[in-house]
Amino acid sequence: MGAIIRFIATYMGMALRFFYDLTLNYGVAIILFTIFIKLVLIPLTYKQQKSLKESQELQPILTEIQKKYKDEPEKQQQELMKVYQERKINPMGGCLLMLIQFPIIISMFYAVAQPITYMFPEELQKSEVTSAIEKYVGDNGRQNTYKEVFYISNEREDLLNTKFLGLDLAQVPNSDKGNIILWIIPILSALTTYLTSKISISQTKQNAGKNEESSEQAVKMQKNMSFFLPLMTGYIAFIVPLGMGLYWMVNNVTTLLVQIGIMKIMNKPVEKV
């Protein structure tokens, strides 16, 4: 898994380098990169939302089958799969996008945390650079995850200007807890995660239509996650470089816009000829 993540991170770094060379602004490069990835994933996002909606519409039938064959698990599974096949619905379709996005997020973390390795690998061929990077270790002498970030921020602004709207995207908020300005991106990351969750809950209710009972469990689960995920997102954004928090925040905003657009398309009444 680690090799796969590093492989993807290599291309993440190349893409970030492309957008940075294009704009000469690290923050804008992260924003453009995030939007680009989200646009590429729109077909999968649409497929996921459509699959979820179709599955919710089938819920009353599925519930009836589960009740009818509650003492025959094998027969129950056969009948459930039969319904999915007849309707041409993949029960795992809603998980596909999630499985794809997870390695992207992890790979993006590597690209942001190790910009020399993934954005400017040619710099590692210089002994003076590698020795300078190695100076940035933890107080206990252990390897510092963000040593490349700190090296660039402190010594190599000529290589990558990490300043963006008055913030240094190379800074880690929890390394300077007294600087409240650094809390802006973690807070916005948590807030946009919460808004994304609210849109998902609204979508679940809308897709269920009159079958409110069938969506009650899904909505309850999403409501619980709508409190847990923002807290988790805010915490992670607080302990990683601000560049990663910016990526997460922009990803949430673009996800909101894409979800709203897809919802309007899927719920648009079909005009009768």
Buried (B, 14 or more C-beta within 10 A) or exposed (E): EEEEBBEBBBEBBEBBBBBBEEEEBBBBBBBBBBBBBBEEBEEBBBBBBBBBBBBBBBBBBBEEBEEEBEEEEEEBEEBBEEBBEEEEBBBEBBEBBEEEBEBBEBBBBBBBBBBBBBBBBEBEEEEEBEEBBEEBEEEEEEEBBBBBBBBBBEBBEEBBBBBBEEBBBBBBBEEEEEEEEBBBBBBBBBBBBBBBBBBBBBBBBBBBEEBEEBBEEBBEEBEEBBEEBBEEBBBBBBBBBBBBBBBBBBBBBBBBEBBEEBBEEBEEEEEEE
